[in-house]
């Protein structure tokens, strides 16, 4: 969910120069909330929070009317309601969101085969090859906005530019329901007054490191020696920011989406201090992660955990695996070792397990012996049972207890296009 509430938006005139602006970033406007309004028009114009009514659950999305009060994604619903007491809390309907996402992505693929989904509600499109059929980038972007609205009832915002980075910045500035075109020749002028916080990949800590050195805008980045940026951000990040500030972004629109990680999290209804409960929950999450890996024929090269305490402080730990694995027992063992090494002075609000450094099974060299062979056979049998009888039919004995937890999925994967 974007952080903007629609104020101070920038949009292009109908006759804006679109020379070289062949990369489009299309972002649906407050997608979850917009779908709920589509299905229940009485919600139109009202502050909406998408989430469970329990105060400890988190906000999955919010309408622009709620964002104007400071409501943000991942914020506890209780905090969001304190900021916006008049907000209407609507439970999420993810199946419906995914169905409409498929419709939106279908429209994109009708325009060009070069579509790179970023999430359920946004994608990059390369329209260079579509110009002869549909017209200039600006013409294509305007046609896309009309088709999305006519065929789904939803609105989107589009940024058109010569690079992915600038296109994404432009779509953010045009929200909601806008189009901002940055001609290739205008890239430097467009970037110069922007905050360093608008640069892709510059998070709060990186922004603070730059601002503490008097670097507040992209123009300031241009004036700073690259060595200063690298001292503030590290060599790799410093070089990236140095290039992005100059409009350099060599990344192409890629149609194959490679997963970087797979994870699950659990936010508890009440803070948990009992290590046995926490360890049981980590084991359960590891099993879920492993099942997803096996279903996709992936293996993990590393395991990471996330622990959020009662005061909202969060720690993450990760470890590479000697051999890649999709075995829940192995992933859980590593997760528990990482957990045991964390100093836990406060009760825990959230735990998460994530598989990282993913590779396909065909990329993994066969081992001379398989330390996880027995567990691999057990989990294969579990997969068969789940496929036949459904999740929950078979589980670990240690997990048959009252956990008292509850989560909402916050970022479902975009739907894959069916082969034609």
Secondary structure by P-SEA (a helix, b strand, c coil): cccccccbbbbbccccccccccbbbbbcccaaaaaaaaacccccccccccccccccbbbccccaaaaaacccccccaaaaaaacccbbbbbbcaaaaaaaaaaaaaaaaaccccccccccccccccccccccccccaaaaaaaaaaaaaaaccbbbbbbbcccaaaaaaaaaaacccbbbbbcccccccccccccccccccccaaaaaaaaaaccccaaaaaaccaaaaaaaccaaaaaaaaaaaacccccccccbbbbcccbbbbbbccccccaaaaaaaaaaaaaaaaaaaaaacbbbcbbbbbbbccccbbbbbbbbbccccccaaaaaaaaaaaaaaccccccccccccccccccccccccccccccaaaaaaaaaaaaaaaaacccccccccccccccccccccccccccccccc
